[in-house]
C-alpha cells in the first residue's frame, strides 16, 4: 500500500461511493466526498494537494465527462472510473493512460461465475493479458490469508467440466425448433401443419405425376394459388375438402405466430444461437449490467445461458440479442416463468437483478421449484447485507458493491488488483501471481460525509 500524498476525491453518493469512503477512512486516508459537483466545485476540490479521484456513478456519460474534466484540471492524477460501456472504456483508457476503468459487473462477475458453476473456486476469471478464451480459478484457503504471502492464494488454469459443456450443448440442440411459449407453439404448429398437408398432397399426386410436379402442385394448392382438378372419387374429394379446411386453420395459426414473434422483440429464437436450451443451462435473472456481463461470460466459457428480464423495454435487451443470449420477458419470481425457462433441467440460477428484495423472492421461488438447484443471490445494494447472508441455506450471496468498493479502494492506495474475492466477512485483493495485497472488511459501515 502506498501512502497518499493528500486527500482522495470520491464523486458519487452511490452505495459503492459510501463504502469506498468508509474503507479509506478506516485506512486513515483523508477524503473529499462529492455528489454531482459543478465544474466550479470540482475545480475547487482539485485545487489542493489531491492524491487521486474515484468517479463512482451509475451514468456512463456523466462519469466520462467528470473523468475528462479531472484529467484536464490535474493531468496524470491517479483516477478510477466505474463505467459499463466497453467501447467508451477502451477509448477512455487509450486517452487517459493513468485511468483505471472498470464496471462493478467486470469486478464481481468472476465471483458469481464460481458460485454458480465452480463452487470449489473463490473466483473464475479470464487469464490476464490473454487474447484467447482461457480462464483461471482463484482459491483462497480457509484460515485467513496473510498480506504479502503468495502461498495463501492459488491461481490455476480452469477448464469447464466436459459434463456441463455437453449438457449445455445437448440442451441447445434440443431447443432447436422447440416452442418456448404459446406464441411459438402456434407458429410452429401452423408451420408443421402446412408442411404436413403439402407432404400428403405430394404423396397423393405421385400416382399421376413425377415427384417435382407433385410437390409443385401440392405447394401451389396449399398456398391457394390454384385448385387442382380432382377425380370424382369420394375419398379424393373428401380429402380435398378436409385439406382446404386444414390449410385455412394452419395458415391463420402460422400468420398469427409470425406476428406475435415479430412484435415480441424476438428475444428468443426458434433456431440458431438464441434458442431456449432444454437442459444444462444457467438461468440469469435480470439483464442489467451485472446480469448481461455474467451471461456473456458464461456463454464464452461454453455454458448454455437463458436470461429472464421483467421489463420489455430494458436497455440491455438489444445488446443481449446482439450477443446471442436468449431472454424471456416475465417475472422470475413466478413459478410459471421459471418453468418456461427450464428450471427443472437447469444447472444453476443466478438472481442478478438490481433490487435485493426481488432477488430474494426469485431465489425462494427457485428453491421451491427445484430444491437441489444451485442458486446464487446478488446482494449488497441495501444496508441489510448481513440479514441477506442469513439466506445462505438458499444459496451463496454475492456482494457486488462490497467487491467493487474493495477493488476501488485498493486501486486508490496502490496498484489495481488482479481479482477481489470474498473470504468470510473479509474481501481479499489478489495480484496475478496469487499474492495477497490487501484484506478489507466485506461490509464496512457506510460513510455519512456530505
N, C-alpha and C positions, 0 to 999 in steps of 0.2 A: 504494500500500500504506500502511495506517495503522500506527502504532507502538503495539502493545498496551500498555495501562497495567499489566498484570500477567500472570500465567500463564494459559494456556488449559487447561481441564479436558477431557480426552478420555475418554469412557466406552465401554468395549468393547475387549477384546483380540482383535478380528477382524483380518483381514489389512488391511482398509481403515483400521482404527484405528491399526495399527502403522505404516502408510505415512504417515498424516497426522502422527503424532508425529515421524517421521523428517523430513518436509518442514518442519515447524515448527521442529525443532531446527536444520536447515540454515539457516533464516531467522533464527536467533538468538532465537527466542521460547521462554521457559520454559514447560514443560508439566507437568501432573499427570495421569498415566495410570492410570485405574481400570478394573477388570474389570466386576463387577456389584456395586457398592458397596451397603452397607446405608444406610438413611436417615441414621443417625448418621455414617457415613463420608462421605456426600455433603454433609451439613451442615458437617462439619469442613473438607472440601475447598473449600467455597464461603465459608468464614468470612473469608478474607483478601481481598486486592485482586485479584480474578479478572476477566480481560478477556472471557472467553467460554467457552461449553460446547459440545462436539460429542458427540452421542449416536449411536454407530455400532454398533448391534446388529442381529441377524437376527430378533428377536422384536418385532413391531409393538406389541403390548400392553405389553411391558416398556419399550420405548422411549417410548411415550406416558406411562407412569407416571413415568419419570425426568424427562421434559420438564415435566410438571405440577409435580413437586416442585421442580425448578430454578426455575421461574417463581414458585413460592410463596416460595422462600427468597431469590431475587435477582430481583425484578420488573424487567423491561426489559433484562436482560442479553443480550448477543449469543448467539444459540442456533441450532445446526444439528441437525436430527434426520433420520436416514435412516429412511424409512417407505414401505412399498409400497402399503398400502390407501389409495385415493384419497379415500374418504369420510372416513376418520379424518384424512387430511392436510388436507382442506378445513376440517374442524371445528377442528383444532388451529391452523391459520393464522388463522382468524377469532377464536379465543380468545386466542392469543398472537401479536400482530402483529409482534413483534420476532423471530419464529422463521422460519427458512428450512427448509422441509420438502420433501425430495425423496428418491426412491429411487435406488439405483445404476442401476436399469433406465431411469429417466427421463433420467439424466445420460448414459448410454452409448449408448442406442438410436440417437440421430441419427448417430453414427459408424458403427454397424453397418448402418443403412439405406443410407448412402452406399456402404459397402464392398460391399454386396450388389447394389444396382441402379443406383448412380450413382457409379462409381469416379472420375469426373472431379472430384468434390467431396470435401472432407475430412469434411463432415457435412451431413445434410439434416434439418431440424427444422421444427416448426411456427413460423409467423410470430408474433413477440411480440405479445401482447395481441390476438390475432385470434380472433374467435368463429367465423369461417368456416374451412373446411378449406384454408388457404393455407400453403404451405411456402417455405422459403428454403434455398439452397445456400450453404455456407460454404467458401471456398477459401483455402488457405494456400500461398503461392508458395514455390518452392524457394529455398534460400539462407539460411533462418532469419529469422523476423520480429523486429522491434525493438519493445521495450516502449514504448507511448505513440504509436506511429506508425499512424494509421488507414489508411494506404495499403498496408500489408502484407497485410491480410486483406480479402477481398471477400465481402460478403453480398448475394446476388442472388436474385430470385424463382426458385423451382424448380417446374416442371411435369412431371409424369410423361410420358415419351415415349409418344405415341399407339400406337406399335407394341407396347409392352409392355402397355399397358392393353387393347388389342384382343386380344392373345394370351390374356391372363387371362380376358377376358370370353368369348371363344370356348371356352376350356378349361372354364369353369364351365357354359356351355350344353351342351357335350358330356358333362359329368359328370352331367346330369340323367338319372335312371333308368338309371344305368350301374353295374353291380356293381363293388365295390371289394375284396371278399374272398369266400371260399367261402360264408359265410352269406348275404351279399346276393345272390350268384348263385343260390342255392337259392330264396330268397324271390322274386326276380324271375322265375326260371324257372317256379315254381309259379303265380305271378300271370298271366304271359302265356300259360301253358298253359291255365289255366281260361278266360281270355278267348278263346283260340283255339277251344276246344270250344263255348263259347257262340255265337261267330260262325258256326261251321259249322252248329250246330243251328238257328240262326236262319235261315240261308240255306236249309236243307232245309225248315224249316217254312213258308217263304214260298210253297211250292207250294199250300198249302191255306188259309193264314190271312194276315191283314194283318201289316205289319211289327211293330207294337207287340205283337200277340198272339203272333207267332212268337218275338219277343225275350223276352216274359214266360214262355212255356212253356219256352224254352231255359234261362233263368236258373233257373227252379224245378227243372228236371231236373238241372242241374249242381249245384245246392245240395242235391240228393237229397231235395227236399220231396215230389215225386211222380214217378211213372214214366208216361210217356205211352203210349197205345195205339198200337202200331206196325203198319204194314201188313205183310202176310205176304209181303214181298218179301225174298229172301235178302240183297241188298245193304243194305237198310234195317236188317234185323236184325243183320247183321254190324257195321254202323257203330254201332248202339246198344250192342252188346257191347264194341267197342273203346272207344267214348266213355266207358262206365261205368268201364272199367279205367283209362283216362287220367285221368278225374276223381279216382279214388281216389289215384293217384300224385301228381297235381298238388296236390290238397288237402293231402296229407301234407307235400309239399315246402313249400307256402305256409305251413302252420301251423308247421313247424319253422323256417322262415326268420323268421317273426314272433317266435317265442320267442327265437331267437338274437339278433335285433335289439334286443329289449327288454332282455335280460339283458346285452348287451354294453355298456350305458351310453349307447347312441345318440350316440356321439361323432362319427359321420359319418352324414349323412342321404342318402337316395336322391333327394330332390327338395328344392329350396329353396336357402337360402344356404349350408348346411353340406354341400353335395355335394363329392365329391372331384374337383377340376379335372383335366382330361385334358391340360393343357399350359399353358405361360406362367406358372406359379406359382412361388412361393418356398417351399422346404421349410424349416421351422423345427424343429430338433431340440431337445427339452426344453421343457416347458410350465411352467417355473418363473417367477420374477419377470421375468427378462430376456426369456426366450422368449415369454411371454404378452404382455408390453408391445410387443415387436418385431412379433409377429403382428398385434396390434391396429393399430399404426402403419402397417404395410404395407397392411392392409385399408382403413384410412381414406384412404391415398394412392391407392387404386384398384388395388392389386396383388392378384392371387389368391394365397391362402396355404393351406398344408397343414401341420399340426403333427404331430410324432411324439413320443410320450411312452412311456417304458418301463414305468412303474408305473401300473396301472389305478386305484389309489387316490390318485393325486397330487392335491394340494389345488387346483391350477389348472384341472383338467378341468371342473368345473361352471361356472366363470367363462368358460372358452373356449366351452363350449356356449351360454351366455347371450349371448356376443359374436358368435355365428355363425361360429366358427372350427372347421373340421373337423380332428379329431385322430385319427390312427392309434395304436393301442396295440401296441407292439412294440419290439424292439431295433434302433435305427437303424444300428448297426454291421453289421447283417446285410444282405447284398446283396438278399435276398428282401424284407425290409421296405422298403428304399429303392425297389425295383422297384414294389411296391404303391403307394408314394407318387408314382409317376410321375417317377422320377429322370431318365430319358432325355429327357423332354419339359419338364423344369423350367427356369426362368430362372436360379435360383441356389439354393444351400443354405447355411444358417447353422447351425453346431453350437453351440448356445447353452446347453448343459447346465452344471450347476454343477461337475461333475468334469472337470478339464482333460484327464486321460488318456482319458476316454470321448470327449470332443470330438475328440481327435486320431484315435482309432480310427474315428469316424464320417467324418471328413474323408478319411482314407485309403481307406475303402470307397467313398465318393462319387467320389473321384478315379479309382479303379479302374473303377467302373461307368460313369462319364461324364467322360472326361479333360478335355473342354473346358468343363465346367460351372464357373462361378464359385463358390468355396467360401470361407466366412468362418468362422474359428475363434475362439470366445470363450476367453480365457485370462486369467491374472493371479491366480488363486486360489492357485497354488503359487509357491514362490520361484524355480522354474526357468523364468521367463518368457523369459529370453534364449535358452534352449535351444528353447523353443517357437517363438520367432521364426525359428529356422532352418528351420521348415516353410513359409516364405513361398512356396516353389515350389509348395506345395499351395494356399495361399490366404492372404489377409491375416489378421493376428491382431488381435483387438480386446481390449485390456487393460481390462476393465471396472473392476477395482479401482483401477488406476492413474488412470483418468479420474475416478473418484469421489473418490479422495484429493486430486487436484489441485483439483477443484471445492470440496470441503470446506475445504481449506487457504485458498484464495482467499476463501471466504465468511467465514472466521475473521479474515482480515487486511484485509478491505475489503468492497466490495460483491460480492454473488454474481454470477458471470459469466453471460453470456447462453449461452455454449457453451464446452466444452472439447474441443479437437481434437488429435489426435496430429500430430507433425512430427518424423519420425525417432525419435530417442531422447528427445525432449522432448514436453511437453504444453503447448499454448498456451491461455491463458484469454482469451476474446474477449468484448467487450461488444456490445450490439445494433447499434452503429454500425460494427462491424468493427475497433475499436481494440484492440490487444493490451494487456492489463492485467497479464499475468504469464506468464513462461515458466519451467516447472519440469521437473526431471528426470522421465522417464517411469517409471523403475523404481529408486527410491532404496532404499538398504539399510534393512530394517525396523528399527524401534527395539527395544531389548531392555529397556526400562524396565519396572518392575513396578508 
